[in-house]
Amino acid sequence: MPAAIDSTYILDCVLAVWREEGYARATTRKIATVAGISEITLFRRFGDKSALFRAALELEAERFSVEAIQYEGDVRSDLVRIVEAYAALLDRSAAIILDFALEAPRNPDLAPLRTAPLAAIGKVAMVIARYQAEGVLRPGPPPTLLLTLLSPLIMTALLRRAQPGIASDIHSSDRVDAFLKGWAEPGSR
């Protein structure tokens, strides 16, 4: 009887091949080889390539969600946790995020994959919305506030990808403090 196949390990192999090859060149054959299994096993477990990659993105989104999405009632520490989790996500998956952003508009196979990252971002936006409802953060669309908070991290990751060796001097607490200066309701901190 064959040993049990760990789905998380397989999905981590999908992410590793995606990082190295990009979606278009990340074949199920390459993934199966890296995972040490047959292509048939991939298809039996996950279905087609799109479903396999959607499962991998859902795993990555879940990791981000577990790290980031916890309302604890302290806006600064909650936002620092979100920034740190997003920075960790970018450290391990900037190549995937960039490839996805570039490929998704022209590759219909990627359309179903949009749900996982959007769901994770939506959950984080709900944390921001809760602080807005409490009067801690100023009104505005929560996704816009989230982009304002995370954009420097995204830009740094893109620059590092284009020019390896660029160091980031953005610290999570400094980023959050700068954000709160512009978005905290006066007297709420």
Backbone as JSON Lines, residues from 0, in Angstrom:
{"i":0,"aa":"M","n":[0.85,-1.18,0.0],"ca":[0.0,0.0,0.0],"c":[0.9,1.24,0.0]}
{"i":1,"aa":"P","n":[0.65,2.21,-0.91],"ca":[1.49,3.41,-0.96],"c":[1.29,4.29,0.27]}
{"i":2,"aa":"A","n":[2.34,5.05,0.58],"ca":[2.26,5.98,1.72],"c":[1.27,7.08,1.41]}
{"i":3,"aa":"A","n":[0.67,7.62,2.43],"ca":[-0.28,8.72,2.26],"c":[0.44,9.92,1.65]}
{"i":4,"aa":"I","n":[-0.23,10.6,0.78],"ca":[0.34,11.76,0.11],"c":[-0.18,13.01,0.81]}
{"i":5,"aa":"D","n":[0.74,13.8,1.3],"ca":[0.39,15.02,2.02],"c":[0.02,16.13,1.04]}
{"i":6,"aa":"S","n":[-1.22,16.55,1.07],"ca":[-1.69,17.6,0.15],"c":[-0.94,18.91,0.34]}
{"i":7,"aa":"T","n":[-0.62,19.27,1.57],"ca":[0.11,20.51,1.82],"c":[1.48,20.47,1.16]}
{"i":8,"aa":"Y","n":[2.14,19.33,1.24],"ca":[3.44,19.18,0.59],"c":[3.3,19.36,-0.93]}
{"i":9,"aa":"I","n":[2.3,18.74,-1.5],"ca":[2.07,18.86,-2.95],"c":[1.81,20.32,-3.31]}
{"i":10,"aa":"L","n":[0.97,20.99,-2.54],"ca":[0.64,22.39,-2.85],"c":[1.86,23.3,-2.66]}
{"i":11,"aa":"D","n":[2.7,22.99,-1.68],"ca":[3.96,23.74,-1.54],"c":[4.85,23.53,-2.76]}
{"i":12,"aa":"C","n":[4.83,22.33,-3.32],"ca":[5.59,22.07,-4.55],"c":[5.0,22.88,-5.71]}
{"i":13,"aa":"V","n":[3.69,22.99,-5.78],"ca":[3.04,23.83,-6.8],"c":[3.55,25.26,-6.68]}
{"i":14,"aa":"L","n":[3.54,25.79,-5.46],"ca":[4.0,27.15,-5.23],"c":[5.47,27.31,-5.6]}
{"i":15,"aa":"A","n":[6.29,26.33,-5.28],"ca":[7.72,26.4,-5.59],"c":[7.94,26.43,-7.11]}
{"i":16,"aa":"V","n":[7.24,25.58,-7.83],"ca":[7.38,25.56,-9.29],"c":[6.83,26.85,-9.88]}
{"i":17,"aa":"W","n":[5.73,27.34,-9.36],"ca":[5.15,28.59,-9.85],"c":[6.14,29.74,-9.67]}
{"i":18,"aa":"R","n":[6.79,29.8,-8.49],"ca":[7.78,30.86,-8.23],"c":[8.9,30.81,-9.27]}
{"i":19,"aa":"E","n":[9.35,29.62,-9.58],"ca":[10.49,29.45,-10.48],"c":[10.13,29.6,-11.96]}
{"i":20,"aa":"E","n":[8.99,29.09,-12.33],"ca":[8.63,28.98,-13.75],"c":[7.59,29.98,-14.24]}
{"i":21,"aa":"G","n":[6.77,30.49,-13.34],"ca":[5.6,31.26,-13.76],"c":[4.48,30.29,-14.1]}
{"i":22,"aa":"Y","n":[3.26,30.8,-14.1],"ca":[2.09,29.94,-14.31],"c":[2.14,29.24,-15.67]}
{"i":23,"aa":"A","n":[2.44,29.96,-16.72],"ca":[2.39,29.41,-18.07],"c":[3.37,28.25,-18.26]}
{"i":24,"aa":"R","n":[4.53,28.33,-17.63],"ca":[5.55,27.29,-17.81],"c":[5.54,26.25,-16.68]}
{"i":25,"aa":"A","n":[4.72,26.45,-15.69],"ca":[4.64,25.51,-14.56],"c":[3.7,24.36,-14.96]}
{"i":26,"aa":"T","n":[4.26,23.33,-15.54],"ca":[3.44,22.22,-15.99],"c":[3.15,21.26,-14.85]}
{"i":27,"aa":"T","n":[2.09,20.5,-15.02],"ca":[1.76,19.48,-14.02],"c":[2.86,18.42,-13.97]}
{"i":28,"aa":"R","n":[3.5,18.17,-15.08],"ca":[4.61,17.21,-15.09],"c":[5.76,17.69,-14.21]}
{"i":29,"aa":"K","n":[6.11,18.99,-14.32],"ca":[7.19,19.53,-13.47],"c":[6.8,19.46,-12.0]}
{"i":30,"aa":"I","n":[5.56,19.79,-11.72],"ca":[5.08,19.77,-10.33],"c":[5.14,18.35,-9.78]}
{"i":31,"aa":"A","n":[4.66,17.4,-10.56],"ca":[4.67,16.0,-10.12],"c":[6.1,15.53,-9.86]}
{"i":32,"aa":"T","n":[7.02,15.92,-10.73],"ca":[8.42,15.54,-10.55],"c":[8.98,16.12,-9.25]}
{"i":33,"aa":"V","n":[8.75,17.4,-9.02],"ca":[9.24,18.05,-7.8],"c":[8.62,17.4,-6.56]}
{"i":34,"aa":"A","n":[7.34,17.05,-6.64],"ca":[6.63,16.45,-5.5],"c":[6.96,14.97,-5.33]}
{"i":35,"aa":"G","n":[7.57,14.37,-6.35],"ca":[7.9,12.95,-6.27],"c":[6.69,12.05,-6.42]}
{"i":36,"aa":"I","n":[5.73,12.49,-7.21],"ca":[4.51,11.71,-7.44],"c":[4.23,11.68,-8.95]}
{"i":37,"aa":"S","n":[3.21,10.98,-9.33],"ca":[2.84,10.93,-10.75],"c":[1.85,12.05,-11.08]}
{"i":38,"aa":"E","n":[1.81,12.4,-12.35],"ca":[0.81,13.37,-12.79],"c":[-0.6,12.87,-12.54]}
{"i":39,"aa":"I","n":[-0.79,11.58,-12.68],"ca":[-2.12,10.99,-12.46],"c":[-2.57,11.27,-11.02]}
{"i":40,"aa":"T","n":[-1.64,11.16,-10.08],"ca":[-1.98,11.45,-8.69],"c":[-2.43,12.89,-8.52]}
{"i":41,"aa":"L","n":[-1.73,13.82,-9.2],"ca":[-2.14,15.23,-9.15],"c":[-3.56,15.4,-9.65]}
{"i":42,"aa":"F","n":[-3.84,14.8,-10.8],"ca":[-5.16,14.98,-11.4],"c":[-6.25,14.31,-10.57]}
{"i":43,"aa":"R","n":[-5.95,13.15,-9.99],"ca":[-6.95,12.48,-9.14],"c":[-7.25,13.3,-7.9]}
{"i":44,"aa":"R","n":[-6.21,13.89,-7.33],"ca":[-6.37,14.64,-6.09],"c":[-6.98,16.02,-6.31]}
{"i":45,"aa":"F","n":[-6.56,16.71,-7.37],"ca":[-6.93,18.12,-7.51],"c":[-7.73,18.46,-8.77]}
{"i":46,"aa":"G","n":[-7.78,17.57,-9.73],"ca":[-8.48,17.89,-10.97],"c":[-7.5,18.49,-11.97]}
{"i":47,"aa":"D","n":[-7.93,19.51,-12.66],"ca":[-7.09,20.12,-13.7],"c":[-6.08,21.11,-13.12]}
{"i":48,"aa":"K","n":[-5.25,21.68,-13.99],"ca":[-4.2,22.6,-13.57],"c":[-4.78,23.8,-12.83]}
{"i":49,"aa":"S","n":[-5.88,24.34,-13.33],"ca":[-6.49,25.5,-12.69],"c":[-6.91,25.18,-11.26]}
{"i":50,"aa":"A","n":[-7.53,24.02,-11.05],"ca":[-7.97,23.63,-9.7],"c":[-6.77,23.39,-8.78]}
{"i":51,"aa":"L","n":[-5.71,22.84,-9.33],"ca":[-4.49,22.6,-8.56],"c":[-3.89,23.93,-8.09]}
{"i":52,"aa":"F","n":[-3.8,24.89,-8.98],"ca":[-3.23,26.19,-8.63],"c":[-4.17,26.97,-7.71]}
{"i":53,"aa":"R","n":[-5.48,26.82,-7.9],"ca":[-6.43,27.47,-6.99],"c":[-6.24,26.93,-5.58]}
{"i":54,"aa":"A","n":[-6.06,25.61,-5.44],"ca":[-5.83,25.02,-4.12],"c":[-4.54,25.55,-3.5]}
{"i":55,"aa":"A","n":[-3.51,25.73,-4.33],"ca":[-2.24,26.27,-3.82],"c":[-2.42,27.71,-3.35]}
{"i":56,"aa":"L","n":[-3.15,28.52,-4.12],"ca":[-3.41,29.9,-3.7],"c":[-4.27,29.95,-2.44]}
{"i":57,"aa":"E","n":[-5.23,29.05,-2.33],"ca":[-6.05,29.0,-1.12],"c":[-5.2,28.66,0.1]}
{"i":58,"aa":"L","n":[-4.25,27.76,-0.06],"ca":[-3.33,27.44,1.03],"c":[-2.52,28.67,1.43]}
{"i":59,"aa":"E","n":[-1.99,29.38,0.45],"ca":[-1.2,30.58,0.74],"c":[-2.07,31.67,1.37]}
{"i":60,"aa":"A","n":[-3.3,31.82,0.89],"ca":[-4.22,32.8,1.48],"c":[-4.58,32.42,2.91]}
{"i":61,"aa":"E","n":[-4.74,31.13,3.15],"ca":[-5.04,30.67,4.52],"c":[-3.87,30.94,5.45]}
{"i":62,"aa":"R","n":[-2.67,30.71,4.99],"ca":[-1.49,31.01,5.81],"c":[-1.46,32.49,6.16]}
{"i":63,"aa":"F","n":[-1.72,33.34,5.18],"ca":[-1.75,34.77,5.42],"c":[-2.86,35.11,6.41]}
{"i":64,"aa":"S","n":[-4.03,34.54,6.21],"ca":[-5.17,34.83,7.08],"c":[-4.89,34.44,8.52]}
{"i":65,"aa":"V","n":[-4.3,33.29,8.72],"ca":[-4.0,32.82,10.08],"c":[-3.01,33.76,10.75]}
{"i":66,"aa":"E","n":[-2.0,34.22,9.98],"ca":[-0.98,35.11,10.53],"c":[-1.55,36.5,10.81]}
{"i":67,"aa":"A","n":[-2.45,36.98,9.96],"ca":[-2.82,38.39,9.97],"c":[-4.16,38.71,10.6]}
{"i":68,"aa":"I","n":[-5.15,37.91,10.39],"ca":[-6.52,38.33,10.67],"c":[-6.96,37.91,12.06]}
{"i":69,"aa":"Q","n":[-6.67,38.79,12.98],"ca":[-7.09,38.59,14.35],"c":[-7.4,39.95,14.94]}
{"i":70,"aa":"Y","n":[-8.65,40.21,15.18],"ca":[-9.03,41.46,15.83],"c":[-8.81,41.26,17.33]}
{"i":71,"aa":"E","n":[-7.96,42.12,17.9],"ca":[-7.69,42.02,19.33],"c":[-8.02,43.3,20.07]}
{"i":72,"aa":"G","n":[-8.49,44.32,19.34],"ca":[-8.9,45.54,20.0],"c":[-7.84,46.61,20.14]}
{"i":73,"aa":"D","n":[-6.63,46.34,19.69],"ca":[-5.55,47.32,19.71],"c":[-5.17,47.59,18.25]}
{"i":74,"aa":"V","n":[-5.62,48.72,17.73],"ca":[-5.47,49.0,16.3],"c":[-4.01,48.93,15.86]}
{"i":75,"aa":"R","n":[-3.12,49.49,16.65],"ca":[-1.72,49.5,16.24],"c":[-1.15,48.09,16.16]}
{"i":76,"aa":"S","n":[-1.36,47.29,17.19],"ca":[-0.79,45.93,17.16],"c":[-1.48,45.06,16.11]}
{"i":77,"aa":"D","n":[-2.77,45.26,15.91],"ca":[-3.46,44.49,14.86],"c":[-2.93,44.86,13.48]}
{"i":78,"aa":"L","n":[-2.71,46.15,13.23],"ca":[-2.19,46.57,11.94],"c":[-0.74,46.15,11.75]}
{"i":79,"aa":"V","n":[0.05,46.19,12.81],"ca":[1.44,45.7,12.71],"c":[1.44,44.22,12.32]}
{"i":80,"aa":"R","n":[0.55,43.45,12.93],"ca":[0.46,42.02,12.61],"c":[0.08,41.83,11.14]}
{"i":81,"aa":"I","n":[-0.86,42.63,10.64],"ca":[-1.26,42.56,9.23],"c":[-0.08,42.88,8.33]}
{"i":82,"aa":"V","n":[0.64,43.95,8.63],"ca":[1.8,44.35,7.82],"c":[2.88,43.28,7.86]}
{"i":83,"aa":"E","n":[3.16,42.72,9.03],"ca":[4.18,41.68,9.13],"c":[3.77,40.42,8.37]}
{"i":84,"aa":"A","n":[2.51,40.05,8.45],"ca":[2.04,38.87,7.71],"c":[2.11,39.1,6.21]}
{"i":85,"aa":"Y","n":[1.77,40.32,5.78],"ca":[1.83,40.62,4.34],"c":[3.28,40.66,3.87]}
{"i":86,"aa":"A","n":[4.17,41.19,4.69],"ca":[5.59,41.21,4.34],"c":[6.12,39.78,4.21]}
{"i":87,"aa":"A","n":[5.7,38.89,5.11],"ca":[6.12,37.49,5.03],"c":[5.56,36.83,3.77]}
{"i":88,"aa":"L","n":[4.31,37.15,3.45],"ca":[3.7,36.64,2.21],"c":[4.49,37.11,1.0]}
{"i":89,"aa":"L","n":[4.85,38.37,0.97],"ca":[5.63,38.9,-0.15],"c":[7.01,38.27,-0.22]}
{"i":90,"aa":"D","n":[7.62,38.03,0.95],"ca":[8.95,37.39,0.95],"c":[8.9,36.02,0.31]}
{"i":91,"aa":"R","n":[7.85,35.27,0.6],"ca":[7.8,33.91,0.05],"c":[7.1,33.83,-1.29]}
{"i":92,"aa":"S","n":[6.3,34.83,-1.65],"ca":[5.48,34.68,-2.86],"c":[5.41,35.9,-3.77]}
{"i":93,"aa":"A","n":[6.34,36.82,-3.67],"ca":[6.3,38.0,-4.55],"c":[6.3,37.6,-6.02]}
{"i":94,"aa":"A","n":[7.08,36.58,-6.37],"ca":[7.14,36.14,-7.77],"c":[5.78,35.64,-8.24]}
{"i":95,"aa":"I","n":[5.07,34.93,-7.37],"ca":[3.76,34.42,-7.72],"c":[2.77,35.57,-7.87]}
{"i":96,"aa":"I","n":[2.79,36.51,-6.93],"ca":[1.87,37.64,-6.98],"c":[2.09,38.45,-8.25]}
{"i":97,"aa":"L","n":[3.33,38.71,-8.59],"ca":[3.65,39.46,-9.8],"c":[3.22,38.69,-11.05]}
{"i":98,"aa":"D","n":[3.56,37.41,-11.1],"ca":[3.16,36.59,-12.25],"c":[1.64,36.56,-12.38]}
{"i":99,"aa":"F","n":[0.95,36.39,-11.28],"ca":[-0.52,36.36,-11.29],"c":[-1.08,37.67,-11.79]}
{"i":100,"aa":"A","n":[-0.54,38.78,-11.3],"ca":[-1.03,40.11,-11.72],"c":[-0.81,40.33,-13.21]}
{"i":101,"aa":"L","n":[0.29,39.85,-13.74],"ca":[0.59,40.04,-15.16],"c":[-0.18,39.07,-16.05]}
{"i":102,"aa":"E","n":[-0.37,37.84,-15.6],"ca":[-1.0,36.81,-16.41],"c":[-2.53,36.82,-16.35]}
{"i":103,"aa":"A","n":[-3.09,37.15,-15.21],"ca":[-4.54,37.02,-15.0],"c":[-5.38,37.74,-16.06]}
{"i":104,"aa":"P","n":[-5.03,38.97,-16.45],"ca":[-5.88,39.66,-17.44],"c":[-5.94,38.97,-18.81]}
{"i":105,"aa":"R","n":[-4.92,38.23,-19.16],"ca":[-4.91,37.63,-20.49],"c":[-5.04,36.11,-20.5]}
{"i":106,"aa":"N","n":[-5.14,35.49,-19.33],"ca":[-5.25,34.05,-19.27],"c":[-6.55,33.66,-18.57]}
{"i":107,"aa":"P","n":[-7.55,33.2,-19.32],"ca":[-8.85,32.87,-18.7],"c":[-8.77,31.74,-17.68]}
{"i":108,"aa":"D","n":[-7.72,30.9,-17.75],"ca":[-7.57,29.84,-16.75],"c":[-7.33,30.39,-15.35]}
{"i":109,"aa":"L","n":[-6.82,31.62,-15.28],"ca":[-6.53,32.21,-13.97],"c":[-7.73,32.91,-13.33]}
{"i":110,"aa":"A","n":[-8.79,33.15,-14.08],"ca":[-9.97,33.84,-13.54],"c":[-10.51,33.18,-12.28]}
{"i":111,"aa":"P","n":[-10.66,31.85,-12.25],"ca":[-11.18,31.24,-11.02],"c":[-10.24,31.35,-9.83]}
{"i":112,"aa":"L","n":[-8.97,31.64,-10.07],"ca":[-8.0,31.72,-8.99],"c":[-8.09,33.03,-8.21]}
{"i":113,"aa":"R","n":[-8.82,33.99,-8.72],"ca":[-8.91,35.3,-8.06],"c":[-9.63,35.25,-6.72]}
{"i":114,"aa":"T","n":[-10.46,34.25,-6.52],"ca":[-11.29,34.22,-5.31],"c":[-10.48,34.1,-4.03]}
{"i":115,"aa":"A","n":[-9.43,33.29,-4.01],"ca":[-8.66,33.08,-2.77],"c":[-7.99,34.35,-2.27]}
{"i":116,"aa":"P","n":[-7.2,35.05,-3.12],"ca":[-6.59,36.27,-2.6],"c":[-7.61,37.36,-2.26]}
{"i":117,"aa":"L","n":[-8.67,37.45,-3.05],"ca":[-9.69,38.47,-2.76],"c":[-10.4,38.18,-1.45]}
{"i":118,"aa":"A","n":[-10.63,36.93,-1.15],"ca":[-11.27,36.57,0.13],"c":[-10.38,36.93,1.31]}
{"i":119,"aa":"A","n":[-9.08,36.66,1.19],"ca":[-8.15,37.0,2.27],"c":[-8.08,38.51,2.48]}
{"i":120,"aa":"I","n":[-7.99,39.25,1.39],"ca":[-7.95,40.71,1.49],"c":[-9.26,41.24,2.08]}
{"i":121,"aa":"G","n":[-10.37,40.61,1.7],"ca":[-11.66,41.01,2.25],"c":[-11.74,40.82,3.75]}
{"i":122,"aa":"K","n":[-11.15,39.74,4.26],"ca":[-11.15,39.5,5.7],"c":[-10.32,40.55,6.44]}
{"i":123,"aa":"V","n":[-9.19,40.93,5.85],"ca":[-8.36,41.96,6.47],"c":[-9.1,43.3,6.43]}
{"i":124,"aa":"A","n":[-9.77,43.57,5.32],"ca":[-10.53,44.81,5.21],"c":[-11.63,44.87,6.28]}
{"i":125,"aa":"M","n":[-12.16,43.71,6.68],"ca":[-13.18,43.7,7.73],"c":[-12.6,44.13,9.07]}
{"i":126,"aa":"V","n":[-11.33,43.81,9.33],"ca":[-10.68,44.28,10.56],"c":[-10.62,45.81,10.53]}
{"i":127,"aa":"I","n":[-10.24,46.36,9.39],"ca":[-10.19,47.82,9.24],"c":[-11.58,48.41,9.4]}
{"i":128,"aa":"A","n":[-12.58,47.79,8.79],"ca":[-13.95,48.28,8.9],"c":[-14.43,48.28,10.35]}
{"i":129,"aa":"R","n":[-14.02,47.29,11.11],"ca":[-14.41,47.23,12.52],"c":[-13.82,48.41,13.29]}
{"i":130,"aa":"Y","n":[-12.56,48.75,13.02],"ca":[-11.97,49.91,13.68],"c":[-12.63,51.2,13.21]}
{"i":131,"aa":"Q","n":[-13.07,51.24,11.97],"ca":[-13.8,52.41,11.5],"c":[-15.14,52.53,12.24]}
{"i":132,"aa":"A","n":[-15.82,51.41,12.38],"ca":[-17.11,51.42,13.08],"c":[-16.95,51.85,14.54]}
{"i":133,"aa":"E","n":[-15.81,51.54,15.13],"ca":[-15.53,51.94,16.52],"c":[-15.07,53.4,16.61]}
{"i":134,"aa":"G","n":[-14.85,54.03,15.46],"ca":[-14.41,55.42,15.45],"c":[-12.91,55.58,15.64]}
{"i":135,"aa":"V","n":[-12.15,54.5,15.51],"ca":[-10.71,54.56,15.68],"c":[-10.02,54.99,14.38]}
{"i":136,"aa":"L","n":[-10.53,54.5,13.26],"ca":[-10.01,54.89,11.95],"c":[-11.04,55.74,11.22]}
{"i":137,"aa":"R","n":[-10.56,56.66,10.42],"ca":[-11.45,57.53,9.65],"c":[-12.26,56.73,8.64]}
{"i":138,"aa":"P","n":[-13.4,57.27,8.26],"ca":[-14.21,56.6,7.24],"c":[-13.5,56.58,5.89]}
{"i":139,"aa":"G","n":[-13.9,55.65,5.09],"ca":[-13.37,55.47,3.74],"c":[-13.49,54.01,3.39]}
{"i":140,"aa":"P","n":[-13.43,53.7,2.13],"ca":[-13.54,52.28,1.76],"c":[-12.41,51.46,2.38]}
{"i":141,"aa":"P","n":[-12.73,50.44,3.18],"ca":[-11.69,49.64,3.83],"c":[-10.64,49.09,2.86]}
{"i":142,"aa":"P","n":[-11.01,48.63,1.65],"ca":[-9.94,48.16,0.74],"c":[-8.96,49.28,0.37]}
{"i":143,"aa":"T","n":[-9.45,50.52,0.28],"ca":[-8.56,51.65,-0.03],"c":[-7.59,51.88,1.12]}
{"i":144,"aa":"L","n":[-8.1,51.82,2.34],"ca":[-7.23,51.99,3.5],"c":[-6.19,50.86,3.54]}
{"i":145,"aa":"L","n":[-6.62,49.66,3.23],"ca":[-5.7,48.53,3.23],"c":[-4.61,48.72,2.18]}
{"i":146,"aa":"L","n":[-4.98,49.17,0.99],"ca":[-3.98,49.45,-0.05],"c":[-3.02,50.56,0.39]}
{"i":147,"aa":"T","n":[-3.54,51.56,1.06],"ca":[-2.7,52.64,1.57],"c":[-1.67,52.1,2.56]}
{"i":148,"aa":"L","n":[-2.11,51.19,3.39],"ca":[-1.23,50.58,4.39],"c":[-0.17,49.68,3.75]}
{"i":149,"aa":"L","n":[-0.58,48.88,2.76],"ca":[0.3,47.85,2.22],"c":[1.08,48.24,0.97]}
{"i":150,"aa":"S","n":[0.7,49.31,0.31],"ca":[1.35,49.69,-0.95],"c":[2.87,49.84,-0.85]}
{"i":151,"aa":"P","n":[3.42,50.44,0.2],"ca":[4.89,50.51,0.27],"c":[5.55,49.14,0.27]}
{"i":152,"aa":"L","n":[4.9,48.16,0.88],"ca":[5.46,46.81,0.89],"c":[5.42,46.2,-0.51]}
{"i":153,"aa":"I","n":[4.32,46.42,-1.2],"ca":[4.18,45.9,-2.56],"c":[5.23,46.52,-3.46]}
{"i":154,"aa":"M","n":[5.39,47.82,-3.36],"ca":[6.36,48.51,-4.21],"c":[7.78,48.04,-3.91]}
{"i":155,"aa":"T","n":[8.11,47.87,-2.66],"ca":[9.44,47.39,-2.28],"c":[9.68,45.99,-2.85]}
{"i":156,"aa":"A","n":[8.68,45.12,-2.77],"ca":[8.82,43.76,-3.3],"c":[9.03,43.79,-4.81]}
{"i":157,"aa":"L","n":[8.3,44.65,-5.5],"ca":[8.47,44.76,-6.96],"c":[9.86,45.3,-7.31]}
{"i":158,"aa":"L","n":[10.32,46.3,-6.57],"ca":[11.65,46.83,-6.83],"c":[12.74,45.8,-6.55]}
{"i":159,"aa":"R","n":[12.57,45.03,-5.48],"ca":[13.54,43.98,-5.17],"c":[13.58,42.92,-6.27]}
{"i":160,"aa":"R","n":[12.42,42.65,-6.83],"ca":[12.35,41.66,-7.92],"c":[13.08,42.18,-9.15]}
{"i":161,"aa":"A","n":[12.92,43.47,-9.43],"ca":[13.57,44.07,-10.6],"c":[15.05,44.31,-10.35]}
{"i":162,"aa":"Q","n":[15.4,44.64,-9.13],"ca":[16.79,44.97,-8.79],"c":[17.17,44.23,-7.51]}
{"i":163,"aa":"P","n":[17.61,42.97,-7.63],"ca":[17.98,42.22,-6.43],"c":[19.03,42.97,-5.61]}
{"i":164,"aa":"G","n":[18.92,42.84,-4.32],"ca":[19.88,43.5,-3.44],"c":[19.35,44.78,-2.83]}
{"i":165,"aa":"I","n":[18.21,45.26,-3.32],"ca":[17.62,46.46,-2.72],"c":[17.12,46.08,-1.33]}
{"i":166,"aa":"A","n":[17.61,46.79,-0.37],"ca":[17.21,46.52,1.02],"c":[15.98,47.36,1.34]}
{"i":167,"aa":"S","n":[15.17,46.83,2.21],"ca":[13.99,47.55,2.65],"c":[14.25,48.13,4.03]}
{"i":168,"aa":"D","n":[13.98,49.4,4.16],"ca":[14.11,50.02,5.48],"c":[12.74,50.31,6.07]}
{"i":169,"aa":"I","n":[11.73,49.65,5.52],"ca":[10.38,49.82,6.04],"c":[10.17,48.8,7.15]}
{"i":170,"aa":"H","n":[10.0,49.3,8.36],"ca":[9.72,48.43,9.5],"c":[8.21,48.47,9.74]}
{"i":171,"aa":"S","n":[7.68,47.35,10.12],"ca":[6.23,47.23,10.29],"c":[5.66,48.3,11.2]}
{"i":172,"aa":"S","n":[6.28,48.5,12.35],"ca":[5.74,49.48,13.3],"c":[5.83,50.9,12.75]}
{"i":173,"aa":"D","n":[6.92,51.21,12.02],"ca":[7.04,52.54,11.4],"c":[5.98,52.74,10.34]}
{"i":174,"aa":"R","n":[5.72,51.71,9.54],"ca":[4.71,51.79,8.48],"c":[3.34,52.04,9.09]}
{"i":175,"aa":"V","n":[3.03,51.31,10.15],"ca":[1.73,51.46,10.81],"c":[1.62,52.83,11.45]}
{"i":176,"aa":"D","n":[2.68,53.3,12.1],"ca":[2.64,54.63,12.71],"c":[2.39,55.72,11.66]}
{"i":177,"aa":"A","n":[3.05,55.61,10.52],"ca":[2.83,56.59,9.44],"c":[1.4,56.51,8.93]}
{"i":178,"aa":"F","n":[0.89,55.31,8.79],"ca":[-0.49,55.12,8.35],"c":[-1.47,55.74,9.35]}
{"i":179,"aa":"L","n":[-1.24,55.47,10.63],"ca":[-2.16,55.96,11.64],"c":[-2.14,57.49,11.75]}
{"i":180,"aa":"K","n":[-1.03,58.11,11.44],"ca":[-0.99,59.58,11.46],"c":[-1.98,60.17,10.48]}
{"i":181,"aa":"G","n":[-2.2,59.47,9.36],"ca":[-3.12,59.99,8.36],"c":[-4.53,59.46,8.46]}
{"i":182,"aa":"W","n":[-4.72,58.29,9.1],"ca":[-6.03,57.66,9.06],"c":[-6.69,57.48,10.42]}
{"i":183,"aa":"A","n":[-5.98,57.67,11.51],"ca":[-6.61,57.53,12.83],"c":[-7.5,58.74,13.07]}
{"i":184,"aa":"E","n":[-8.6,58.53,13.69],"ca":[-9.46,59.64,14.08],"c":[-8.72,60.42,15.17]}
{"i":185,"aa":"P","n":[-8.77,61.75,15.11],"ca":[-8.09,62.55,16.13],"c":[-8.55,62.13,17.54]}
{"i":186,"aa":"G","n":[-7.58,61.93,18.4],"ca":[-7.86,61.59,19.8],"c":[-8.19,60.12,20.02]}
{"i":187,"aa":"S","n":[-8.13,59.27,19.0],"ca":[-8.52,57.88,19.18],"c":[-7.35,56.97,19.55]}
{"i":188,"aa":"R","n":[-6.11,57.42,19.33],"ca":[-4.96,56.56,19.61],"c":[-4.58,56.74,21.0]}
